[in-house]
Amino acid sequence: MNAETFPGWSTDTLDDRIVNPHVYTEPGTLLADYATLRATDPVHWTEPKGYRPFWAITSHAEITAVSKSNTLFINRERTYLSPIEGENWVRSMTGDSHLFRTLVDLDDPDHRKLRQITHSWFQPGTVKKNLEPKVREIAREHIDMMRNKGETMDFVNEVALFYPLRVIMEILGVPREDEPLMLKLTQETFGALDPDVIARSQRITAGNNLWGSSGDPQVDLLALAQTFFQYFGKVIADRRANPRDDVATVIANGLIDGQPIPEREALSYYVITATAGHDTTSSSAAGGFLELARRPAELAKLQADPSLIPLFVEEAIRWTTPVKHFMRTATEDTELGGKQIRKGDGLCLFYLSGNRDELVFENPNEFIADRNPNPHVSFGHGVHLCLGMHLARLELKILFEELLPQIASLEVAGEPKLSVGNFVNGLKTLPVRVKWA
């Protein structure tokens, strides 16, 4: 199935707009619709064209409540917004509702057992002790490459895409020569509806780092999954024969109830680690950098007091909210926000809306580099709290600790553009001009 076969996207109604991947390139329109829902109907029965109906959850309080109620609202029935045609296609290919069987697609006890296998690897103390020196080395390497570009560059395509990719591939033990393939697969997983993103991934894989679109490329989603599985199938075989000190070895040799992880779950484990560990961090880095370019006073604030950088990291994650939603399904009749939810109803948690909730964040539509407190919902809550959040925070903190002292001035040098996508999206291009200190 090609991404192009999804139905035409409508903007006729609010219900249509909040699922339309193209509207996510126009955040003003989207944020206005979210604000309307938060003010008038934060638990909103939604009937967009081409989709199964669901409840749109847009307030911070209700998003948090659903996220923490992991037995009442489950993942496995419906994890992402997908047109009916897309849902039917996945079922015809796999026999269930998922192309992969990752941590975000599963519920307890399967989710808990799989998560426990790598849990210790991604805890704050382990991340800091084992990974900080290597992450700082990778950050410095990419900043040196930035400086070698001169004053004008595309921060997304020359830095933000490649820095977190190198970090996560280091953790997975993937050799550098395979990084272009991993970038291609990651970009096509989350950017399947954006021709520019696909063209970029194809150019990089071909050994050409130039940015640009060529025609109207398409993604064969089944072939994409098969390529992932073929690649990581070889990794599993290698790590079982030749174990190393990396996450790839932990997954390959992990046991559930005394037995090896089932093949589909093991392969999917690699996929979610490679993709989620790369694309979301890239989006936060680029989005945060753009806001510093637009706000010299906020940049100066961080340069004057680098101890504020962790607060800036949280604000960049809130502001960009790289993962825009997850779905849940009610397991029994219940009430939420004064609405009667029936067993089997789908609920969509719109995290970007929760992160702009006026009842929680003062001046939510302002980027404030040292915002504190900042109880954003970008990493979720409950048992599905993001496994890699401590690594993501460390990567972003180190990148900006190393980068900001070297900048004398920073400005936007062209039109930033967001990718098409209603699940994961972020900047696909960010031209900037940097005067180096």
Secondary structure, 3 states (H helix, E strand, C coil): CEHHHCCCCCCCCHHHHCCCHHHHHCHHHHHHHHHHHHHHCCEEEECCCCCCCEEEECCHHHHHHHHHCCCCEECCCCCCCCCHHHHHHHHHHHCCCCCCCCHHHCCCCHHHHHHHHHHHHHCHHHHHHHHHHHHHHHHHHHHHHHHHHCCEEEHHHHHHCHHHHHHHHHHHCCCHHHHHHHHHHHHHHHCCCCHHHHHHHHHHHCCCCCCCCCCCCCCEHHHHHHHHHHHHHHHHHHHHHCCCCCHHHHHHCCEECCEECCHHHHHHHHHHHHHHHHHHHHHHHHHHHHHHHHCHHHHHHHHHCHHHHHHHHHHHHHHHCCECEEEEEECCCEEECCEEECCCCEEEEEHHHHCCCCCCCCCCCCCCCCCCCCCCCCCCCHHHCCCCHHHHHHHHHHHHHHHHHHEEEEEECCCCEECCCCCECCEEECEEEEEEC
